[in-house]
């Protein structure tokens, strides 16, 4: 494995060192492929501005698809705690960035996730990490929504799970229909959120408000 340290930034509290990890073999193969792609696009891969582009793209794609090497269930289970709490827990406005599997063009937006515990809770950051793990793959928004729901449902066995994702797809903005302001919303529910209309409406109401 190849490890690159891109420098140290002082935050005023502690030093932060960013370390990106890439597979040497994958990087080499992708670099060669994207050098050829540049030529097929009538560009000169040897000119100054493009000389390092194939390498950058090779590393970028590995970063953007790093979710394949992560098991989201283990994220939840790493911080699974027994707690006598049976009210709604919501983590909303989770930033989300992914690649559409049809065109490999980005889509981005927000995820809103809620669950009603039944004996077990998880660390709040773990929910955001689950969203991140599934989004860092080639995706469609519909599948991503269901995967986040099912991961929480299967690891915590809660009374219900709700997931809503709102995203703007660059494949609709930059190409194709070219509708600049279109936003896609998907939802997935289990348990109380699926069977109890008032619970579902409470969730929808809360994610639509600025309560902070």
CORCORWO-V191736 format. One record per residue. N is the residue number from 1. PHI is phi in whole degrees, 0 to 359 (none if undefined). OMEGA is omega as a letter, one per 30 degrees, with the letter a starting at -180 (999 if undefined). D_CENTER is the distance of its C-alpha to the mean C-alpha in whole Angstrom. Layout:
((N PHI OMEGA D_CENTER) (N PHI OMEGA D_CENTER))
This chain:
((1 none a 24) (2 257 a 24) (3 244 a 23) (4 241 l 23) (5 260 a 23) (6 267 l 23) (7 111 a 25) (8 241 l 25) (9 243 l 25) (10 272 a 27) (11 263 a 25) (12 93 l 28) (13 249 l 28) (14 207 l 27) (15 280 a 26) (16 241 l 23) (17 242 l 22) (18 275 l 19) (19 234 l 19) (20 256 a 17) (21 246 a 18) (22 231 l 19) (23 277 a 21) (24 304 a 25) (25 295 l 25) (26 296 l 22) (27 300 a 22) (28 297 a 26) (29 292 l 25) (30 295 l 23) (31 300 l 25) (32 297 a 28) (33 296 a 26) (34 284 l 25) (35 293 l 28) (36 292 l 30) (37 301 l 27) (38 301 l 28) (39 295 l 32) (40 293 l 31) (41 269 l 30) (42 65 l 34) (43 253 l 32) (44 254 a 34) (45 298 a 32) (46 269 a 34) (47 289 a 34) (48 307 a 33) (49 290 a 30) (50 248 a 29) (51 303 a 30) (52 261 a 27) (53 299 l 25) (54 302 l 24) (55 293 l 24) (56 297 l 21) (57 294 l 19) (58 301 l 19) (59 288 a 18) (60 299 a 15) (61 295 l 14) (62 294 l 14) (63 293 a 12) (64 289 l 9) (65 241 a 10) (66 293 l 10) (67 296 l 8) (68 297 a 11) (69 265 a 13) (70 242 l 12) (71 257 a 13) (72 302 l 11) (73 301 a 15) (74 291 l 16) (75 297 l 14) (76 295 a 15) (77 292 l 19) (78 289 l 19) (79 219 l 19) (80 258 a 21) (81 237 l 24) (82 279 a 27) (83 208 a 28) (84 274 a 30) (85 219 a 28) (86 228 l 27) (87 248 a 26) (88 293 l 23) (89 245 a 20) (90 236 l 17) (91 243 a 14) (92 244 l 14) (93 58 l 12) (94 281 l 9) (95 299 a 8) (96 224 l 5) (97 225 a 5) (98 213 l 6) (99 244 l 9) (100 297 a 12) (101 286 a 14) (102 279 a 17) (103 232 a 17) (104 56 l 14) (105 249 a 14) (106 294 l 11) (107 230 a 10) (108 212 l 9) (109 174 a 9) (110 229 l 9) (111 245 l 9) (112 238 a 12) (113 233 l 13) (114 222 l 16) (115 210 l 19) (116 247 a 22) (117 297 l 23) (118 224 l 26) (119 86 a 27) (120 228 l 24) (121 236 l 21) (122 226 l 18) (123 299 a 17) (124 300 a 16) (125 294 a 13) (126 293 l 12) (127 295 l 11) (128 297 l 8) (129 292 l 8) (130 295 l 8) (131 302 l 5) (132 298 a 3) (133 297 a 6) (134 284 a 5) (135 284 l 3) (136 276 l 5) (137 214 l 8) (138 290 a 10) (139 222 l 9) (140 239 a 11) (141 297 a 10) (142 298 a 13) (143 294 l 12) (144 303 a 8) (145 300 a 10) (146 290 a 13) (147 297 l 11) (148 297 l 10) (149 302 a 13) (150 294 l 15) (151 299 a 14) (152 291 a 15) (153 296 a 18) (154 280 a 19) (155 266 a 19) (156 254 a 20) (157 48 a 22) (158 281 l 22) (159 285 l 24) (160 180 l 22) (161 227 l 18) (162 227 l 17) (163 225 l 13) (164 233 l 13) (165 237 l 11) (166 242 a 12) (167 214 l 11) (168 254 a 14) (169 258 a 14) (170 294 l 16) (171 290 l 17) (172 267 a 19) (173 271 a 20) (174 270 a 21) (175 219 l 23) (176 59 a 24) (177 288 l 25) (178 55 l 24) (179 263 a 23) (180 293 a 22) (181 251 a 21) (182 286 l 20) (183 232 l 17) (184 258 l 16) (185 242 l 15) (186 233 a 14) (187 217 l 15) (188 209 a 16) (189 226 l 19) (190 222 l 21) (191 56 a 24) (192 299 l 25) (193 290 a 23) (194 276 a 24) (195 263 a 28) (196 247 a 28) (197 297 a 28) (198 294 l 29) (199 294 l 26) (200 295 l 24) (201 294 l 25) (202 298 l 25) (203 298 a 21) (204 300 l 21) (205 295 a 24) (206 291 a 22) (207 285 l 19) (208 268 a 21) (209 254 l 23) (210 260 a 23) (211 262 a 24) (212 285 999 23))
